[in-house]
């Protein structure tokens, strides 16, 4: 098994960062505007990724596995790219001084493949989008996200 991990600091209260991770509206503000579903524990969140012209280029469905206010959000991927099925996306939160630390993991990939490298870079850009959303009020969710290669 292989994992993607990232760490980012956000100059905002834990509760604001948690809200951006734990709600459909929050996720739509930093990951993809096309976010729907139920963000309750046991619920399903659906995300779709579109080109700026509106063509769908991907999507997934994930179960909300854990919601621990101001501490943790965890999703399990149920539908999407075959490499993602059965993986877990985890956001662990903690406070250090005036900064909320997000320790991110996209865990349990079957093997480290080129698509994993692409996803690692994209997760990094979306975590910076999360920081922009919480600190400045506006993120860069898909389809206005930072494009990194010819896969998006």
Secondary structure as the mmCIF struct_conf table of DSSP 4:
data_model
#
loop_
_struct_conf.conf_type_id
_struct_conf.id
_struct_conf.beg_label_comp_id
_struct_conf.beg_label_asym_id
_struct_conf.beg_label_seq_id
_struct_conf.end_label_comp_id
_struct_conf.end_label_asym_id
_struct_conf.end_label_seq_id
STRN STRN1 UNK A 2 UNK A 10
BEND BEND1 UNK A 11 UNK A 12
HELX_RH_AL_P HELX_RH_AL_P1 UNK A 14 UNK A 22
BEND BEND2 UNK A 23 UNK A 23
HELX_RH_AL_P HELX_RH_AL_P2 UNK A 24 UNK A 30
TURN_TY1_P TURN_TY1_P1 UNK A 31 UNK A 31
STRN STRN2 UNK A 32 UNK A 32
BEND BEND3 UNK A 33 UNK A 33
STRN STRN3 UNK A 34 UNK A 37
BEND BEND4 UNK A 40 UNK A 40
TURN_TY1_P TURN_TY1_P2 UNK A 41 UNK A 42
STRN STRN4 UNK A 44 UNK A 50
TURN_TY1_P TURN_TY1_P3 UNK A 52 UNK A 53
BEND BEND5 UNK A 54 UNK A 54
STRN STRN5 UNK A 56 UNK A 68
TURN_TY1_P TURN_TY1_P4 UNK A 69 UNK A 71
STRN STRN6 UNK A 72 UNK A 79
BEND BEND6 UNK A 80 UNK A 81
TURN_TY1_P TURN_TY1_P5 UNK A 82 UNK A 86
STRN STRN7 UNK A 88 UNK A 96
TURN_TY1_P TURN_TY1_P6 UNK A 97 UNK A 98
STRN STRN8 UNK A 99 UNK A 109
BEND BEND7 UNK A 110 UNK A 111
HELX_RH_AL_P HELX_RH_AL_P3 UNK A 114 UNK A 136
BEND BEND8 UNK A 137 UNK A 137
STRN STRN9 UNK A 142 UNK A 142
TURN_TY1_P TURN_TY1_P7 UNK A 143 UNK A 143
BEND BEND9 UNK A 144 UNK A 145
HELX_LH_PP_P HELX_LH_PP_P1 UNK A 146 UNK A 147
BEND BEND10 UNK A 149 UNK A 149
TURN_TY1_P TURN_TY1_P8 UNK A 150 UNK A 151
#
